[in-house]
């Protein structure tokens, strides 16, 4: 590992904040992914993120499902946005 558990928690919380509510801050996501250097570091960030409820719909009628960080990426990022981070995940052997 090249990051601590507290670094992983900070990265996970920053990623969550970048995807929470309406709109996604892709620049923040790319920045955090760039900082993560190894598969073990990424797995630690995924573990720190945990399972969080992802909500669809209007404020009057939310439907939710729990996803881990990878699930959130799949919901929040377009195919072209995923293609920007996918090579790193592929090199780690983590399906995205």
C-alpha positions, 0 to 999 in steps of 0.5 A: 500500500502507498496510501493510509486508511485515512487517505483512502477514507479521504479519497472515498469521501471526496469521490462521493462528494463529486457524485452526490446530488445533481451533476458530477464533478468529473475533474475531481474523479480524474484527479483522485484516480490519478493519485491512486497508484496500485490495485491494493490502494484502489481496493482500499478506497473501494472498501472505504467508500463502502455501499451507498444508496444511489437514488433515481427520480425526482425528490417526490419519488426516489427509488434507490439501490446500494452500490459500491464505488464501481457501481457509482462510477457506472451510474454517474459517468458516461461511456466516454468518461469511463474510457478515460479511467478504464485503462488504469482499472484494467491494469489493476484487474478491477472490472469497471 
